[in-house]
Amino acid sequence: MMIKVIEQVNGNLDLEEGSLVIEHLMIECFLTPGISTKILARKVLLPVPVTVAIKKELIENGLLKQDRGVRCTQKGKALVEQSLDYKGLDKQLHERLLSRPDNLEADLDSILIILHDLFSKRPQVNVQLDQSLCTPETSLRRAILCLSERSLIGKRILCVGDDDLVSVAIGLLLQKLFPRKSEFHTWIDVMDIDTRFLAFINKIAKEKNLPITCIEHDMRKPVASAYVSRYDCFLTDPPYTLQGMELFVSRGVHALKRQSGMPIFLSFAHKSPAFMLKMQQIFIRLGLSVTATLPQFDHYLGAQMIANQSQMLIMKTTTSTEIPIDLLQEYQDPIYTGEMKQSFRIYRCKSCGIERKVGANFPFKTIEQLKESTCPVCCNNTFLLIKKRTGNK
């Protein structure tokens, strides 16, 4: 019912912003009964005349009323609670989280305790996949950012790669926002090539009753038809190469519903102006609009190459969003940093002194693999980095 009314209003007004903005307007009236039209326009980022036009249409459909400000009718409230899944929301907590998103300890200390424990048990990073594990606080901040963009409650969410356990943070945040609800309309899917993380996330989801489904998928391959045009938003922290970023974003966009205004949350290393220009050219090629850039939003553990932090870019689809044909096919070119910059490291065993080469073209791809296997001479598992070289010899 709600979706039909929203589509009808959008059809009557032919909004450039798309039908999502109507949904957001209804949610704002639900969360803040008696909100003024001027403040409502600010909340949904629309000119006042456009806001008035939407309000009028929704009043005519019996969903809103003008009564000491704008508020939902009983019919409108019921539709927001049922169709958009807002029934049982802790409104005070929701308001505090959006008004002070960086003050996590005050309201979400219980979630952070759980995340710190889970993060300490994560599989080791696979540097071949450009994995850099973010902090628990960063994962939770991403979930709150998704909430603030109205892309969490009642939505189908896709994590394009999730070694940062954002899916888990979103699930735990949902439970905190709806303390008396056991079933959610929110769906969280995780697509990743790393089966270790998929198994880890799946185990957590079962133990904590989180609405998460894990899907093994190599982003070099196109998204399966069952997942095309299915999601309301996606989050990704892709390889820090232009090719990797373009591929991961294009796969995510292919999975989004074909509507204007669908949000994309992209975590990416801070780069030079020339590199950022190339990134923006890719966004234009895909028909995406960058709506916000948040410097130093993400923080990582042991990611010295990117100074342990990255930026968050929020983008949205437009009426011009389209995936080029070459990005709808299986991708053959290198996408990870190690593939682009062929290099290796030489490590010396601290016990016997034997040296071993570690890199993509050698038996041990990572230092973690060498440590796990131990020194072939003395079985020691501690090594000293001697040299880093470019090339294969």
N, C-alpha and C positions, 0 to 999 in steps of 0.2 A: 504493500500500500504506500509506504513512505517513498520508495524508489519511484513508483509510478507518478506520484504527485510532484516529486522533484524534477523528473524528466518532463512532465507537462509544463511546469513553471519555466524550466529552462527553454523549452520549445517556444513558449509564448514570448519570452524576452530575448532569446537568441544571444545569450551571454558569451562574451569572448573568454571569460574565465572558466566556463564549463559548469556542469551541474554540481560539482563538489562544493563550490562556494555557497550554494543554497543549503546544502547539508550542514556546512559549518555555521551558517547563520542560525539555523534551527537549534544546533547544539549550544550556541552562545546564549540564545533566549532561554533554553532549558537550564543552563548552569547559572545564569544571572537573571532571574525573573525581574521585570521592571527596568531592564537596561534601556538607556536612551538611544534613539536612532543614531545620534552622532557618535556615541561610543561604540555602538554596534558596527557602524561603518568602519571605524578604526580597527576593530577586532578582526573583521573579515577582509580588511585591506581593499575596500571598495569606495568609490565616490558616494557621497550622501544620496544624490538622485537615484543611482542604481540600487542602493540599499533600500530606499523608499519604494522603488518599483517592485523589488522582490518581496518586501514586507507586505505590500498591498495584495500581491498575488496569493501569498500564504494566508493572509487574513480572509480573502475570498474563499479559499479552500478550507477554512475552519481550523487551521493549525496554529495560527497566531491571533492575538488580540492586542489592541492598544488600550492599556489600562494602567495608568501611572507608569508609563514606559511601555516597552514591548515585552510580552511574555507569551509562553505557550498556553494554548487552551488545554483542557483535559485530553482532548483528542490528540493534540500535538505532543503533549507530554508522554502519552501512552505510546505513540509511534516512535519517539526518540528512545524511550526505554526498551521497547520491544524490537523494532526494526534495526535500530542502531546499537542495541545491546548496552544501554547506559543504566539499566535498572540495577539498583543496589550499589551505585557508585558512592564512594566516600567523597562527597563534594568538597569538604574542607581540606582534606589531604590533597585532592586534585588541584585546588586553588593554590595551596602552599607550594606544591612542586613546580607549578608553572610560574609563580611569582619569584621564587628563589631556587632555581634548578641546581645551583652549585652547593647548596647547603644540604648535602646528602645525609650527613650524620644525624641531623635533627629528626628526620622522619623515616629514614630508610636504613637505620643502623642494623636492624635485624636482617635485611637483605644483604648488606655489605658483609656481615659476618659469614653468611652462607657462601657468598661469592668468593671471599678470600679463601675459605676452606676448599671450595671446588677448584679455584684457579691454581692452588698449590698442588693439585693432583692432575693437572692437565698433562697430556702427552708432550714430550719435548718438541721444540720447534723443528721443522724441516726447512732448512735454509734454501733447499732447492726449489721450494714452493714460495719463497719470499715471505715466509711466516715470521711475524714479529708480534709477540703476545702482548696485548694491551693490559692495562691495570684493571682491576675490578671496578674502580670508580669510573673509568672511561666507558666500560661496557654498560654500566648503569646510566651514565649520562646520555649515551646514545639512545637507550630505551626511553628516557624522559624527553629527549628531543623528538623522537617519533611520536610520543604522546602530545607534545605541544603543537605538532603539525596536524593533529587530528588524524593520525595515520596508525593508531594502535588499537583503540577500543572497537571491537566488532569488525576488524579488518582482516584481510588475508595478507600476510606479511611474508616476504621472501628474503632470506639471508643468502646472498651469493658468496659462498665461502663463510665459515664461521669458526675459525680457530680462536676468536675472541669471546665466544660464548654469549653473544648478544641475544641470541634466541632464548637462552636461559634467563638472562636479565629481564627481558620483556615478559616472560612467563611469570617470574617472581613478582614483578611490578604489578601485573594484572591481579594476582592474588591479593596483593596488598591494597590495591584500589577497590577491590570487591571482596571484602572479608567474609561475606556470607554466601558467595556464589561458588558453586562447584563445577559448573559447566559454562563454557564461553563460546561466543560466536567467532571469537578471534582464532585464526589459524596461523601457525608459524611453521613454515617449511624451510629446511636447511639443505642447500645443495653444495656438496663439497667433494673433492676427489680423494681427500684424506680419510680413509676408513677408520683410522684410530680416533679422530675427533668425532666422527659420526657415531661410533659405538659409545664413546664417552657421553655425548649429548643425549643419545637415546636412553642410556642408563639413568641419567639424571632426570629426564622427562618422565620416565616410568616411576621412579622413586618419589618424585615430588608432584606427580599428577599435573604436568605442564602440557599445554596443547601444542606439542612440537612433533613434527614428522621429519625424519632424516632421509635424504635422497642422495645416493652416490652418483656423482656426475662430473665428468671432465669438461671444463668450460671450453675446451678446444672443439667440442662437439656441439651441435645445435641443441637448443632446449627441446625436449620431447613435446609432441603436440598436446599431450594431456596437461601441460603446464603453461602453454601459450595463452596470453590474454586472460590470465586468471587472477593476478594479484593487484592489491591496492597500493602497494609501495614495495621498495626493496632497499636493503642496506648492503654495502660491500666495502671491503678494504682490500683492493686488488693488488696484483704485483705492481711494483713501483717502476714500471716501464710504460711508455705510451701505448705500445701494442697490447700489453696485458690489461691496462686500464680500459682501453677502447673495447676489447673483447668482453671483459666482465660486465661493463656498463651496457653494451649492446645486448648481451644475453639477458640481463635483467630487464631492459626495456622491452624486449620481445615477450617476456613473461607478464608484463603489466597489462592491465585492462586498456583497451583502446579508447581512452578518454583524455581530454585536456586537463592538466592540473595534477596528474598522478605524481607523488613525491619520490625522489631518489636521494638517498643519503650516501655520499661518497667520501670515504676517508682516504686521503692521499698525502704523500710527503710534500713539504714545502719545497718548491722548485724555483728556478730562475725565471725572470720575466719571459724569456724566449721560450722556455719549456711550457710555461703556463699559457702562452699564446697558442702553442700547438694543441694543448689540451682544449682550449676554448674553440679552436677550429673543429676539433672532433665533436664537441657538444653541438656546434652549429650544424655539422654534417648530419647528426642524429636528430636534429630538430628539438633540442633541449634548451630550456632557459635556466640559467643560474640565478637563483633567488636570494642566496645568502652564502657568504664565505666566513667561516669561523676559524681564525688562526689559532694554532696551539690547542685545539680542542681535544685531540687524542694524545694520550701518554702511554708509553710502552716500557717494557722491561728488557733491557739489553739490546736495544736497537740503536746502537751508536751511529750507524751510517745515516740515520735520519734524525740524529740528535734526540732520540727517544720521544719524539712527538711528531704529529702531523696535523693537517688542517681538515676541517669538515666542510664539504661543499653540499649545499642543498639545491637540488635541481627539480624542475617539473616538466612534464611532457606538455606539448603544445599541439595545435592543430596541424603543425608541420612535422611532427615526430614520425619518423619512418626509419626502418633498418635497411641500410644499403645491402644489395644482393650479396656482395662479397662477405658480409658479416653474418649472413644467414646460413652459410655453408660451414663445413668442417674446416678448422683453422690449422694450417701446417707450419707457420712460421714461429720462431722463438717468442716467448712472452715473459719468461722469468729473467731476473737480473743475471743469474748464473749462466743462462743460455746466451744472453746478449754479450756478456763480458766473460769470455772464457779465461778462467784463472784457477789457480790451485794454491794450497798452503802446504808448507813443510813443517811437520811436528816432530819433536825429538822426545823419546821416552825418557822420563826423569829418572828411571831406575837403571836401564842398561845402555841408554844413549843411542839406540837404533833410530833412524829417521824414516818417516813414512810420509808419502804424498797423499793429500786429501783434496778431492775436487770431483767435479761432475764426470770426468773421464778416467777416474781411478776406482779401484775396488771399494775404497771407503769414500763415500760421497760427502760425508760431514764428519766433524770431529766427534759428534755424539755417537756415530756408528763405530768409529775407531775405539772410543772409550768403552762402549758396550762389548765389543769384540775382545778388547784388551791387547796388549803388546804380544805379537806372535812369538817373541823370544823369551820374555820373562813374566808374561801375564799381568804386568802392571797396567793400571788404567789412568795414569796421570801423565800428561804430555805438555811440552813447552813449545809454543809457536816460535819457529825460527825465521821463516821467510814467507812472503806472499809474492807470487809471480803471476804474470799474465801470459797466457798461451797454454800449451799442452805438454811442455817438456821441462 
